[in-house]
Structures are given as C-alpha cells and as structure tokens.
Amino acid sequence: MAEFPTSARVVIIGGGAVGASCLYHLAKAGWTDCVLLEKNELTAGSTWHAAGNVPTFSSSWAIMNMQRYSTELYRALGAEVDYPMNYHVTGSVRLGHTAERLDEFRRVAGMGRYQGMDLEILAPEEIQARYPFLETHDLSGALYDPYDGDIDPAQLTQALAKGARNMGARIERFCPVTAVRREGDEWIIVTEKGEIRCEYVVNAAGYYAREVGKMFGRDVPMMVMSHQYMLFDTVPEVAALSAETGKKLPLLRDVDSSYYLRQEKNGFNLGPYEENCRAHWVSKDDPFPADFSFQLFPDDLERLEWHIEDAMARVPLLGTAPMTKVINGPIPYTPDGNPLIGPMPGVPKAFEACVFTFGICQAGGAGKVLAEWVTEGATEWDMWACDPRRFTGFEDENYCIAKGMEVYGHEYGMHFPHYAWPAGRGKKLSPLHDRVAAMGAQFGAYNGWERANWYARAGDDTSDAGAQTWKREGAWFGAVKAECEAVRDAAGILDLPGFSRFVIKGAGVADWLARQITGKVPKIGRLGLAYFADDKGRIVTEMSVARLAEDMILLITAATAQAHDREWLLTHLDYGLTLSDETENWSCQILTGPKSREVLAGITGADLSKGWLTHQFAEIAGRQVWLARVSFAGELGWEIHTKVGDTAVVWDAVMAAGEPLGLRPFGMFALNSLRIEKGYRAWKGDLSTDYTVLQGGLGRFVDWSHEFRGKAALAAEQQRGVSKQFVTLKIDAGAYDPPYMSTIWQGDTVVGEVTSGYFGHRVGACIGLGMLRSDLGAAGTELEVEIFGTRHRAVVQEDAPMWDPENARIRA
Ligand SMILES: Cc1cc2nc3c(=O)[nH]c(=O)nc-3n(C[C@H](O)[C@H](O)[C@H](O)COP(=O)(O)OP(=O)(O)OC[C@H]3O[C@@H](n4cnc5c(N)ncnc54)[C@H](O)[C@@H]3O)c2cc1C
C-alpha cells in the first residue's frame, strides 16, 4: 500500500459526488498531484442516499449550463473510465397547472435550445403519449426534457474517483481532516493519519462545510434541511409497460404540487418538497453531530401526507402499490439555494465546492468549474450564481435558516421579476427606512439592504399575489411610470443605502489603479467609470472612481459586489497601499432630474456649476456631504453621500427644499427603467465574464496608451474584430419584457441574447440590451426576440442612448 502522502498540489476535503468530480477534473486538467481526503468511506455524506435525479432544467443560465455539462459527462463517463454505471436517460415530463407556469417552461425551453437542447412544450392532450398513467384534466401543459434521467450516485462517485485515480490522483479514505494551518505560502492539512503540505485546498465537505470552514476562520452561509423520498413496490402495469417498451417511464415532476415521481425498478420513488418543512441541527437541543456518516433521520411522513394524496390522484396507480421504504436525509442549503463554487472569501488559495442541494446533477459541471478556478483563476462560463462571494457576511444563522426553509419550501417556485421573497428580510435598514416606508415604499432586499422598489399610491395593490406574474404591467407599473416622469420633468430622489465603497491610499495609488483598469484614472476632483478586465480581456467588474487626492482614491460599486470587488482589489493591491472598506459608514441619496440644481441651490453652498463627472465636499443642513455629479438615471443630478448618522437630516432638508419644485421619491424599478434607456449596463447581467470589454461595447473606456491587465488579449481581439457585440434593441414586446438570456433571432437562426430587458417610460418602449453577432449590429437591422416562447419584432438602435443621445440633459 502506498505511503500516506505528505505533500500535494491540491487537497480536497470531502469525498462525495462533488469532491470526486473536483479531483477528476483537476486530474483531467493535468493537475494529477492532488489528494482527496474523506473522513469515512466515499459517498458517506449526502451522496449515498440521494435519489440521483439528473435534470437539466433551471431558470438560471449558469446552473443550466452546469447541469447540461453533467449530463454530457455522465453519458460518456462509464465507458471512459471503464466503470459501468446505472444511468437511465428517461426524459422527464414537468407538469404545468397555470398559464404562468407554461410561460416559465417556454422561457427555459428557449434557454435550453440556446444551449443545444431540444426541450419541448406539450399541450395537455399530448402528455399522456409520454406518460400514460396520468390524470391530465386540470393541466395547462407540460415541458418534456429528453435529457433528464437518474443515475446511481454511489456509482457516479466511484466512477469519478476511478477516473481520477487512473490519471494519478490519490484518495485517502477514513481520513478526517481535523485542522488546517498556514505556513508561508502553503497550507498544512492536519489529519489523523498525518499532515499534508499543499498549495491549494478545497472545502467539498457537503453538509459539514460549515465545520470545515471554521478551520479556515470562514463562516459558511448555510443550513441543513431534512428531505425525504419514499419507495413503492412493483406495480404490474408499470412492469408490463417497461417490458413492452424496454424503457422506464419519464421522470414526472408536478412542480405546482411540489414533488417528483420517478419509476424505481418497476415501482415508484416519490419525493416532495413540502412547505411545512423541517430544518435540522439548528438548535441547542439538536446539535450538529461530529459524525453522521451513512445515517438517516427518522421517517416523518405526516408532513408529506398532502403530497402523497395529490400524487396518488395524479397517478392513480401509485395508490395500488405498498410503500416499502422511506429515506430521510440531510441536504444542505445556502440562503439562495445555489451551491458555493469558487474562491473562499478572504482566505488565500482556498476554494469552496460545497453546500449542494442538487449535488448529483451538478457534480459534473461543478468539478469542471472548480478545477478552472484552481488551475486558471477564472472560469469559462460566468458563474456568479454560485460564487461564494455573492454572500457578503451579514448572513447570520437566523437568516440562513429562514432563507433555506423558504427556498426548500418553494424549490419549484417561480421567480417572478417584480416579486420580493419575504423570508430573511429587514437585515439592514437605511437610516431613512421609516420615512420612505411611510411614503409607501415597497421594499426589496439588495445584499441585505432594504431598498424601495417602488412607491405604492393610494389604492395600489401591494399584495403578494399581485406580483406573481411575468407580465410587465402589475400594480407597480403606473406608479413607476409616474416616478420616471417626475425624474424627467422635475426631480426624483432615491434612498440608496449599501453602495460598496473602498478607499485606497498610498503613494503611487493612481499608477497602481491605472494598471488595473482599461481606461484612464480621473484627475483630482473628477469622477469616472472604470472597467476591470481579466487576463482574457473579459469584464470582471465596473466601479466608479473618484480621485480624492494625489494619493487617495475612492471606488464605489454595486451593493452585491462588495465581497467580490474587495477581494479583487486586495488580491492585486501593491505593497504599500492600504484599502479600507467604508461601506457601512456611508449612505447615499440619488437626486436627479432637471430641477435638482434648483433643489440643492437653496440648501448648500456647493459650487453647482461644476460639470458632469466632478465631485466636491459641501454642507447641507450643517452636515458634511460629498456630492458626485453623476446620474445613473440619465438626467441632471448629484449623488449625495452622507455619513450614516447624517443621512436623515440631509434627506429632510432636500425633501423640504424639493417638494415645492415637484421632487418625489423613486425606487429601484424606476431606476432600472431609467438606466436602460441610457444603455447603462448592469453588473452580472450585461457586464459579466461571459463577455470581453470590447464585446461589451466599452471600447471608449479603453486607453490603449497604457499597460493594463487584459490588454494583450483585447488588442488581439481588436485586430481580429469582435464576434459579437453589445446592442440596444427596441422591441415590440407585447405584454412581457424579455428576461435574461432571451434569444435574438434572424430568420431561423439564433444570433444573440438579451442580457437585460425592461420598459423605458421616457421613450415609451420595451428596450433590450444584449449581445448580437457583430455582422448584424447596424442600426435599423430588423430581428426578433423570443420572449416566453413567442417571437417579437426588434430593431437594432444607433450606438447611442435611446434617451438623450447627446447627453445634453445630464450635462445641463
Ligand atoms: C433524500 C435526498 C435525495 C436527494 N436527491 C437528489 C437528487 O435526486 N439529485 C441531486 O442532484 N441531488 C439530490 N440530493 C442532494 C445530494 O444528495 C447532495 O447535493 C449531494 O450528495 C452533495 O454531494 P457533496 O459531494 O457536495 O456532499 P456529500 O455527499 O455530503 O459529501 C461530503 C463528504 O465530505 C466528507 N467530510 C466532511 N467533513 C470532512 C472532514 N473534516 N474530513 C474529511 N472528509 C470530510 C463527508 O464524510 C462526506 O462524504 C438529495 C438529497 C437527499 C437528502
């Protein structure tokens, strides 16, 4: 037997499906000097008892990509590593009970088609041809996914492990990691069998991820749910059909009743996601166990009764078979239900690939993504949806439990664009919270901050049900229009707590920043937008830059980007420079509209004649403010930045001065409408690592005369010409605005995708920002955008904002 390894390039902690896939993909990338450590036997965590369903369906583009990749990998894996597996590609039928559900299916079918998958919408009368034993009288239709199926999770894990071992990687079983420490640039991984010195480490510890995270001083945002499925004995009719066709029934998902039903041998497997769900290991009398290997929770069928009855009514044959077994196992959840794959925030050369709720169907893709993070420091696909840095540290235990239970209870829920999920709210409140609430604010959470989405007027429907629609128009629509018109005609004010802000100081800070961004560093007293590219020239992030002094720069960025951008800056910071995160100390109000100068004139001595993209310190109501002459809304305006404690006094002064002039508050929905009319991109929608700076149409932010990260790649692309390019489309969109990744068509060919779509109230049209094959980018080109399954005429616009193309209003 080989000796215990004392060094390795990468150590992976955890040998479930995900850890094994990480090892396999690292080895495949040529990094064979890797060791996986498993405290028990492989699969001992959640993997051994998983049902093994392998769907491709997701309403997230990135997750669908990952799951699609898994299905492709699994189809070939058994033969590749010579480890035959039970992988049944049965297809699936996903039932829809409502028109909204069918819209969701159509959207996902569109995304699937763009990823090369042929998902099919079935009319009610077509469903039984796919699934004969089904009651269909109350259905509106279904989605047929021919790639869906089920795999034996233990065999999958063993096959990945075998593949990794074949390439030279190592696995140590019954080898719990008990501690880690940093020595110089290396990690020392302490186990009961000895220590391993390594360069990189990966936490793939499944539902133990928080315990392993603690060894690194990292608080992993997660909780654990109990999830059950039930096995039912042989049903003669199912056996007969399978004998006749040589196939299993497709996997059935009744998503509006929240369960899946799968053929298991010649019987069934029924797995509900119940709303009256149960979290585990969340209280003192139910502590987290030191070891739960190959264990289950006691059966708890009472809470599933409704689903069992519903399934028996849907597939009456189910009621004829005795239940033979119940599996009740732990399943970890992050607050948004997506896993953590990527850099471990704040910890050098450490990564996470853990907290998977669907770790069997995602293991394949997750291994690929993790291996790219480790070996290349970046991923092929933008994976923000799974990036650990999307959580920023406010997610305490109560929040994780509340959100985890909400996500579990709505595992198949629809994510409507104007709906704000209610759990875990009120984590961070603006000093103006009560004031704006009293004015009718309807809030949404942004990195935990409560911000007004819109302001309800007397009689507006503010019920939950009112926002459960994909349609553009709902209770908010008229109110948002009025808010946009106020901004256009007089002035609006948006309370915007939670902007991320970093102050970087030190000699040479401007030279350092110049090497980080594609464009120029603004002069003292000036502001600018800066784009940070990776080595491939892809868009990592966008920040506003204000030069406060020769050796001091302020960077302001999106609330959700706080951990991501801080880490990017710290990773690349030059010796001698210091970064302080000032996010929690400041707040911001956006005052914008043609009368905003008049509003400010009466209450501040600031020089309001200073032009666009300038900034200055001034006083309002005796409090110091920092005024930045910019407007994401595309009108004359200032961002009024205040110390948190001064915010309310300043707001009151601005409101008192502004009300006679028509000033009124506006919310995030209006801001989205206003910014899209100006073609201003949104981070992680329009701006992501899926696109280069040049594809993103940001050439005017590239200063070729200086050296910066990504320059070589961008210069090469500049010479070649971009394959796709950013465009603005005016869309005759009917009742819906196009969601993210709606496809753009020319004739029968998909030629691009919409990265954000919304209605512009000032121009009175639906606008799509997106990426289009570059030979089609000429203004006036007629195309179509597929929105929830229907194609709508779209016209490419001039390469200029649709609202105020000369920027005359913003410069006023
Ligand atoms: C009833 C049920 C049904 C499910 N059905 C499906 C399904 O149909 N499809 C699907 O995609 N997902 C399903 N899941 C979810 C799926 O089981 C998990 O998402 C998946 O198994 C997670 O894999 P993993 O490798 O991340 O974690 P795990 O399988 O939990 O592996 C983590 C490993 O880390 C090891 N470990 C922990 N701490 C240490 C340490 N200190 N040192 C060394 N090793 C350590 C553990 O022993 C464990 O083996 C289901 C879950 C349940 C409960």
The ligand as a Tripos MOL2 file, in Angstrom:
@<TRIPOS>MOLECULE
LIG
   53    58     1     0     0
SMALL
NO_CHARGES

@<TRIPOS>ATOM
      1 C1        -33.2130   12.3470    0.2970 C.3       1 LIG1
      2 C2        -32.3210   13.1020   -0.6380 C.ar      1 LIG1
      3 C3        -32.4920   12.9570   -2.0030 C.ar      1 LIG1
      4 C4        -31.6790   13.6690   -2.8850 C.ar      1 LIG1
      5 N1        -31.8810   13.5200   -4.2150 N.ar      1 LIG1
      6 C5        -31.1010   14.1970   -5.1000 C.ar      1 LIG1
      7 C6        -31.2870   14.0460   -6.4810 C.ar      1 LIG1
      8 O1        -32.1700   13.3240   -6.9150 O.2       1 LIG1
      9 N2        -30.4760   14.7300   -7.3220 N.ar      1 LIG1
     10 C7        -29.4980   15.5530   -6.8620 C.ar      1 LIG1
     11 O2        -28.8070   16.1690   -7.6780 O.2       1 LIG1
     12 N3        -29.3080   15.7150   -5.5360 N.ar      1 LIG1
     13 C8        -30.0790   15.0510   -4.6500 C.ar      1 LIG1
     14 N4        -29.8810   15.2000   -3.3030 N.ar      1 LIG1
     15 C9        -28.8270   16.0960   -2.8530 C.3       1 LIG1
     16 C10       -27.4800   15.3830   -2.9140 C.3       1 LIG1
     17 O3        -27.5210   14.2620   -2.1190 O.3       1 LIG1
     18 C11       -26.3670   16.2940   -2.4440 C.3       1 LIG1
     19 O4        -26.4940   17.5610   -3.0110 O.3       1 LIG1
     20 C12       -25.0170   15.7360   -2.8470 C.3       1 LIG1
     21 O5        -24.8810   14.4140   -2.4280 O.3       1 LIG1
     22 C13       -23.9120   16.5760   -2.2850 C.3       1 LIG1
     23 O6        -22.6890   15.9840   -2.6040 O.3       1 LIG1
     24 P1        -21.3650   16.5380   -1.9500 P.3       1 LIG1
     25 O7        -20.2530   15.7740   -2.5240 O.co2     1 LIG1
     26 O8        -21.3460   18.0070   -2.0700 O.co2     1 LIG1
     27 O9        -21.5420   16.2730   -0.3970 O.3       1 LIG1
     28 P2        -21.5350   14.9240    0.4350 P.3       1 LIG1
     29 O10       -22.0130   13.7690   -0.3350 O.co2     1 LIG1
     30 O11       -22.2350   15.2030    1.7110 O.co2     1 LIG1
     31 O12       -20.0180   14.6860    0.6740 O.3       1 LIG1
     32 C14       -19.2470   15.4250    1.6000 C.3       1 LIG1
     33 C15       -18.2060   14.4880    2.1550 C.3       1 LIG1
     34 O13       -17.3040   15.2150    2.9740 O.3       1 LIG1
     35 C16       -16.8670   14.3530    3.9830 C.3       1 LIG1
     36 N5        -16.2890   15.1490    5.0530 N.ar      1 LIG1
     37 C17       -16.9250   16.0270    5.8510 C.ar      1 LIG1
     38 N6        -16.0720   16.5750    6.7350 N.ar      1 LIG1
     39 C18       -14.8620   16.0400    6.4920 C.ar      1 LIG1
     40 C19       -13.5830   16.1920    7.0730 C.ar      1 LIG1
     41 N7        -13.3740   17.0060    8.1210 N.pl3     1 LIG1
     42 N8        -12.5580   15.4860    6.5700 N.ar      1 LIG1
     43 C20       -12.7340   14.6450    5.5210 C.ar      1 LIG1
     44 N9        -13.9420   14.4470    4.9470 N.ar      1 LIG1
     45 C21       -14.9810   15.1290    5.4240 C.ar      1 LIG1
     46 C22       -18.1370   13.6310    4.3840 C.3       1 LIG1
     47 O14       -17.8770   12.4320    5.0620 O.3       1 LIG1
     48 C23       -18.8070   13.4210    3.0430 C.3       1 LIG1
     49 O15       -18.5430   12.1660    2.4920 O.3       1 LIG1
     50 C24       -30.6810   14.5190   -2.3880 C.ar      1 LIG1
     51 C25       -30.5060   14.6500   -1.0130 C.ar      1 LIG1
     52 C26       -31.3280   13.9550   -0.1490 C.ar      1 LIG1
     53 C27       -31.1500   14.1350    1.3160 C.3       1 LIG1
@<TRIPOS>BOND
     1     1     2 1
     2     2     3 ar
     3     2    52 ar
     4     3     4 ar
     5     4     5 ar
     6     4    50 ar
     7     5     6 ar
     8     6     7 ar
     9     6    13 1
    10     7     8 2
    11     7     9 ar
    12     9    10 ar
    13    10    11 2
    14    10    12 ar
    15    12    13 ar
    16    13    14 ar
    17    14    15 1
    18    14    50 ar
    19    15    16 1
    20    16    17 1
    21    16    18 1
    22    18    19 1
    23    18    20 1
    24    20    21 1
    25    20    22 1
    26    22    23 1
    27    23    24 1
    28    24    25 2
    29    24    26 1
    30    24    27 1
    31    27    28 1
    32    28    29 2
    33    28    30 1
    34    28    31 1
    35    31    32 1
    36    32    33 1
    37    33    34 1
    38    33    48 1
    39    34    35 1
    40    35    36 1
    41    35    46 1
    42    36    37 ar
    43    36    45 ar
    44    37    38 ar
    45    38    39 ar
    46    39    40 ar
    47    39    45 ar
    48    40    41 1
    49    40    42 ar
    50    42    43 ar
    51    43    44 ar
    52    44    45 ar
    53    46    47 1
    54    46    48 1
    55    48    49 1
    56    50    51 ar
    57    51    52 ar
    58    52    53 1
@<TRIPOS>SUBSTRUCTURE
     1 LIG1         1 GROUP 0 **** ****
